[in-house]
Amino acid sequence: MPTGKVRFFDEGRGFGFITGEDGSDVFLHASALPAGVEGPRPGTKVEYDVADGKRGPSALAVRIVAAPPSVAKAKSHRKKPEDMVVIIEDLIKVLDETSNTLRRGRYPERRSASKVAGLLRAVAGDLEA
């Protein structure tokens, strides 16, 4: 069963499109949605069957896998700016140590490098939240 994300859905007209993981667009009619689902928001991850329709591939038996993240919900989980200041200052210290190691012509040990990379990803996630 292919998966993809809802690219667009017009509730008034009762149709939209899904972009599959392979990049192809599939027509989505409201009748293919599960009972009780009026109109999925863009970014909703879905599984679906495909049938050839008059104008190309159409989605059948759509099942919602995951709703897109809510912006309001994400904002409520943001760290306070005062807390982020401390985290950023600590990150600068870690990056400075890594920079000194590189200046000496060596890469940090793999274990240390993966910790720094994980720390960078975590801070980036906190900033984007």
N, C-alpha and C positions, 0 to 999 in steps of 0.2 A: 504494500500500500504506500503510494508516494506521500511525501510530506512537503509542506511549503508554508508561506505566510500570506495572509490576506493583504493585498496591495491596496485595494480600494473596494468599498461597498457602499452603494447608494440605497438606503432604506426605502426612500420614496419610490424608486423604480424597481426595487427588489432584485438587484443583481450587482455583481462586482467581479473582481478578478483575484486569483491566487497566483503568486509567483512561486513556482516549484523550486526545490533545491538545485535542480539542474538549470535554472534560469528561465524555463519556459513559462508562459502565461496560460492559465486555464480559466475558462469562464465559470463563474459561480452564480447560480440562481438561488433565490431564497428558498425554493422548494427542496434544495439539497441540504439545507441546514437542519440540525437536530431540533426536535420540538422544544419550544420555549426560547429559542435563540432568535432574536429579531434581526440583529445586524451586527456582525463581528467588527470590531475596530481594526484599523490598519495595524499590522504587526502581529495579529493573533496567529499563533502557530496551529496548523490544522493537518489532519490526515484525510485522505480522500481517495475515492476510486475515480477513474477517468473513462469517459465514453466519448466517441466521436459524434459531435453534433453537426448541425447544418453549417455552422460557421467555424468549426474547429473543435478542439478538445474542450469538454465540459466536465465539471466536477460532479460526482454523485456521492451520496452517503458520506457527507462531510462530518468529521469528528474533531471537536476542538481539543487540542493537546495542551496548550498554555496560552493564557491571555497575555497581552503585552503589559509590561510594568506600568504602574500608575505613577504619574509625575507627582501627584499630591502625596502618595505614600512614600516615594523616594525622598521627598523634601523633609518629611517627618523623621527620617533616619539619618539625617546629616549630623555630623559632629559639630559642636559649637566652634566658632572661629578661634576662641581662646585655646581650645584643645588642639586644634590643627596647627597652631603656631608652634607648640611644643614638639609635635610630631615632625613638622617640617625642619625645625632646628636640629633634631636628632638625625633626620635623614641627611642633612647637609654634612654633619660630622662623619657619618658612615661613608658618604660619597667622597669626602675629602681624604679619608684613609685609603679608599680604593684608588683615588687619583694618585696619591703618593706611591702606592705600590706599582702602578702603571708607569709613573715617571722613572722608577728604578729599573724599568725594562722588563718587568714581570707582570703576568696576569695574576689575579688573586686565585687562591685554590678554588677548585670547582665547588666545593661545599660552601665556601664563603661567597663565591660569585652567585650561586643559586639563591642564597639567603638575601643578598642585595637585590637581585632581580625580583624576588617575591615581595620584598619590602616596597620596591618601586611600583609594582602592580597594585599592591594594597593601598598605597597612598594615592595613586591615580584613581582608583575606584572611589576612595573617600572624597576626592575633589570633584569627581563627576556626579556623585550622588545628589 
